Amino acid sequence: MKFIDLGLDPRILDGIDSMGYEHATPVQEQVMVPILEGRDIIAAAQTGTGKTAAFLLPLLHRLITAPHQATDINAMIIVPTRELAIQIAESIEGLSYFTDVSAIAVYGGGDGNSFAIEKKALNSGVDIVVCTPGRMLAHLNMGYVKLKGLKYLVLDEADRMLDMGFNDDINKIITYLPKERQNLLFSATMPTKMRALARNLLVNPVEINIAISKASENITQKAFIVFDTQKDAIIKDMLGSKRFKKVVVFCSKKQNVKKLTTDLKLAKLSVAEVHSDLDQKEREQALQDFRNEKISIIVATDILSRGIDIDDIDLVINYDVPNDGEDYIHRIGRTARAASLGTAFTLVGQKEQSKFAQIEELLGAPVLKGVVPAEFGETPIYNPKKGISVKRKFFKRKS
């Protein structure tokens, strides 16, 4: 389906055209019509399916075609992280370029000046607020946020917010909102606590499920069964080949991010790190350098597994096996976006074998096991049920 077939305002279509889009993704096709009709939505869609535009486009259309007060906040989008708030705000800026829709991202970690700018917008009125729960509550508690005209509430990456402990914050924010509003809930997974939130929030919702917990078929997945002491040398070998132009390496701990980044820099590789010890400005600069190809490798914690809006990442490496299958899906979903092809490598240490086996169970099939070149020494056999170390024979590297 083409966007022009959805009956969107011409100004919205101009914004879509300027960003180079023409056809809607499956989630956009299914979600946009009921949103335009004013229905509540609960949608489960994996990362990279285009769900941000799926709710932004009809939201923008309704804002510019229906009466609303310019001195009020008309729509609120609640997200789990600063990075996602910034990404969505940037998407709004692009899609609404030919309209007079105003928007602001409200998130913690800035200085007093950024808080003052947020306060002014929340007090004087803005069409769309994209916010993290804690920061929005800080403003709400001061009593100046104008919400009486709010018509639209969006919870994006709702499962992530619940996992991060924001359930009480979200429920508190909802008590400040007008009862008559349209509610849109987007989540990658639908655990029991998500269903409970949906029951309290949504009114006769349209339920949409698209590709939950499944990796894109455009991603070539491969796992390397190794000893932990071999991981650094193997990653340097992978990255030193220059086969891949843009690479994201995920670590489960920020200490591993820092150490690996230092090792890769010593190996003369072009690399930057992203983790919670860096301030927002430093993280944004690293991502901007990555987009502009000033650096080719980002080493990051799971803070980057969602909310990085870069479509041409061609390799994701899991330095550590993720804690669960959903995190694995989100990590490798950073590649093969926008219908492109991508590659995902996972280094599976001895103690991580059973964890990776659970991920394979979620995927519904075993991940192809790659051959570690002989010069890195003996490696374990993949034997997750017994969890014991078994040596394997050497294999020569193919020329």
N, C-alpha and C positions, 0 to 999 in steps of 0.2 A: 504494500500500500504506500502511496505517495502522500506526503504531508499535505499537499494541496487538496487531497480528497477528504480531509478531515474537517473542512469548513473553518479553518483558523483565520483570524483577522489578517488582512494583507500585510500589516506592519510586522506581525509575527513571522509570516512567510518570508518577508524580506530578511529578517534576522537569521532564519534557518538557512536561506540561500547564501547569505554572506559567510556562513560557517561551513559551507560546502556539503550540507546534508540534503537529501532528496527523498529517500525511502525510510519509512518507519521500521524500527526493529519489532520483533514479535511482542515484546512486553509493551512497547508503545502502542501498537495496534490494539491490544486488548484493554489497556488501562485508560487511554485518552478519551475514548467515547463516553464511558460512564462518568468520568470526572467532569467532562463538559456538560453532562446531563445533571450534575449536582449530586451524584451518588457518593456515599462513603465507600472507601476502598480498603481492602487488606490484600496486599500483593506480596508474594514470595518470588523473588527473582535473584539469581546469582549475580555476582559482580561482573561488570562489563556488558550487561544486557541493554544498557541505555535507559535505566529507570529514572535517572535524574531528569533527563529531558521529558520522560513520560509524564512526570507530574508538573514540571515547570511550564511546558508549553500550554496545556489547558489552563493552568493557573494564571499565566500571563494573559491569555485570551480573555478569561472571565474578568480580570482586573480592568482591562482597557475597554471592555464592551458593556460592563454593568456599572451602575452608579455606586460610588463609594466616597467616603470622606477622606480628603487629602491630609487632614489634620489627625487622623487616627492610624494605627497599625492595622493593616488589612489582612495580612497573612503572616503566619509564623511557621518556620521550618526548624525543627529541633533535630540536632545531629550529635553524635558522640564525641567528635574531635574537632580541634581547630582547623586541621588540614582539610577536613571535609566541608566545614563551614566556608572556608576560603574558596575551595573548589566550586561549590554551588553558587556562591556570590559571583564568581567570575563567569560561570555559565549564564547566570541571569543577565549580567552586563552584556554578554555577546548576543543572547537571544532577544533581549529587549532593546537593542541598540536604536531601533527606529521608533521606539515608543517613549513615553515620559514616565515609565515605571521607575520608582526609586527603590533601592535596596541597601541593606547594611549587614555586614557580618559582625556578630557580637560573640566574643570569646575571650577567655582569660589569657594571662601570660603577657599582656602588654603593659605599658606604663600608664601614669595618671592621665596623660593627654588622650590616649585611646579611650579610656573610660569616660572622659568628659565628652568626647565626640559621640560615643554611644548614647550617653545620657541625653544629649541634645536631640538626637534623632528619635529616641524613644519617647521623649516628652513633646516634641513638636509634630511628630507623625512621619511615617515612612510606609511605603506600600508593602514591602516584604522584609521581614527580619529573619536572618539565618543565624541560629544561636546554639551554643552548647548549654546544657541544663544549669550547671552551676553559675555561670556568668549571668544568665537571664534571671535566676532567682535573686542574685545579688542586687540587680536593678529593681526587680519587683518588690523586694523588701523595703525599698526606699520610697515607694508610693507614687512615683511620677510617670510610670509606663502607661500609655494610653491604649487600652485594649477593648474599650466598649464597642468599637466598630469592627472588631476582628471577625472575618468570615471564613477563613481557611486555616486549618492546622495540619501540618505534615510532620510525621515522625519518620525519619529516614535512618536506615541501619538500626532499627528498633531493637533487634536482638542483641546487637553490640552494646547498646546503651544499658540494657538490663544486665548483661554480663559484667559491665563496668560499675554496677551498683547504683544506677541512676533512677531506679523505679520510683522511689519516694519523691525525688526531685520532679520527675515528670508529672506524677499525680498532684503535687503541690502546684505546679505551673498551671495545670488544667483548672484548678479551682479559681484562678483569676480570670478565666476566659468566659466569654458569653456562651450560654448553653446552645444557642442556635448557631451552628456553624457546620461546615463540611470538613470531615476528618479523613485523612489519607495516611495509611500505615504501610510502610515498606520494610521488608525484612528478608534476609537471606535464608533464615531458618524459622521454623514455627514450633518451638518448644512449648511446654505446658504453660509456663509463665507468660509467654507471648499471647497465647490464646486468652488468658485471664485478662490481660491488659486490653486486648481487642474487644472483649465482651463489655468492659466498662466504658470504652471510648467510642465505639462505632455504633451507628444506627442502621440496621438492615443493610449491611455492606455487601458489595460485590466482591467475591473472593476469586483471586487469580493466582495460579501456581505455575511457575515456569522454571524448569531446570533447577530444582533444588538439589544442592549437594552433588552436583555433577560437574566435572571439569569439561572445558570446551574441547570439542573434538579436534580443534585446530592446534592443540598443544601436544607436542611430542614429549612424553614423560619418560624419565629414566632415573633409576636409583643405583647408587654405588655403595656397596657394602664394605665398610672400612673400619679400621681402628681409629679412635679419636685423634691419636697422635699423627695420623696421616692426612687429616683434613686440610690443614693449611697448605701443605705442599701440593696436594691434588688440585685445590682451587687455583693456586698460582699457575699451575700447568694449564688448567682449563682457560683461564683468562689471558694467559700469555700468548695463546695461539692467535688472538685477534680475530677469531671467527665471528664474534658477536660485537655489534656496535654499541648497544645499550644493555647493561646488565644490572639487575637488582639482586643482591645477596641478603637473605634473611637470616638473622640469628635470634634465638629465643631470649637471650640476655644481653643487656647493653654492654656488659663487661666484654662479652665475646665480640660485639660490634667494634668496640674501641681497639681491642687487641688485633683483630683481623684487619681493620683499616690501617693500623700502623704497619703491620706486616706487608700489606699490599703496596703501601707507599714506599717501603724500603725496597720492594721489588720493582720500583719505577713504574707502577701502574697508576693510571689517572682515576682517582677514587675520592669519594667524600662519604661522610657518615651522617645518619639521621637517627636520633634517639631522644628520649625525654630529658636528658641532661643538657641538651642544647636549647637555647632560647628560640622563640618563634622566628626571629629575623635570621638566625643562622640556619635553621631548617629550610626556610623559604629560599635562602640564597643557594643552598646545596641543590635543591630541586630545580631552581632556575638555571644553574650551571649545567645540570644534567639535561634539561630540555634543550638548551642552546649548544649542547655537545662540547662544552668546555671540559667536562669530565665524562667518562664513559661507564663508570661503575658507581653505584650507590650501595653501601652496606647499611642495613637498617634493622630495627626491631619491628615487631608487628604493628607499631604505630603507623607504618606505611602500607600495611597489607590491604587497607581500604582507604579510599580518598586520595589516591595519586592519579591525576588526570593526564597521563602520558600514554599515547596509543602505540608508540613504536618501540617498546621494550621487547627485545627479541630473545632474551634469556633471563630466567629466574633460577637462582640457586638457593636451595635450603641448606645452609651450613649446619643448622640443627633441625632435627625432625620436629615439626610443629606439635603443640600439645594435644590437638585433636584434629579430626578430619575436616571440620569446617574451616579451621585456620589454614589447613593445607590448600583447600579449594580457593580461598581468598588470596593466599600468597601467589599461587601459580596463575591465578586469574589476572595478575598484573601484565602478563604477556598474552599474545594472541587476541588483543582487543581490536575492535572495529573490523572484524572479519579477517584479520591478518593471521599469519602463522607464527607460532612461538615454540620455545623449548623450555622445559623445566627439569633441572637436575636436583636430586636430593642425596646428600651424604648421610648414610645411615650408620651410626656408631653401634658398638656392641650392645650397649644398654638401651638403645633406641629401637631395637628390632621389633619387639612386641608392640610398641607404639605405632611403628610404621605398618605392621600387619593389620592393625585396626583401621588404619587409613585405607589400606587396600580393600578391606572388607566394605568400607563405605563406598569406595569407587566401584565396587562390583566386579573387579578383575585385578589380577596382580600387575604391578608396574614392572616394565621391562628392566632387568638388571644389567647395568653396564659393566664392562670389563675394565678393571684398573690396570694400567700398564705395569709391566713387571718391575720396572726400576723403582717403584714405590714399595716393594717388598710384599710379603705374604699378607693376605687379607682374610677375614672370617668368611665362612659359608653362611648364607642366610638361613637361619634355623630359629625363627622367633618363638616356636612353641617350647623348645628346650632351653633357649636362652644361654647356650654355652658357646665357647669360642672354638671354632674348628678352622684349621688352615686350609687354604686351597692351593692348587698348583699355579705356577707362573704362567702368564700369557705374554707373548711378545706384542709390542705395539705395532699396529698396522702402519705401513708406510704410506 
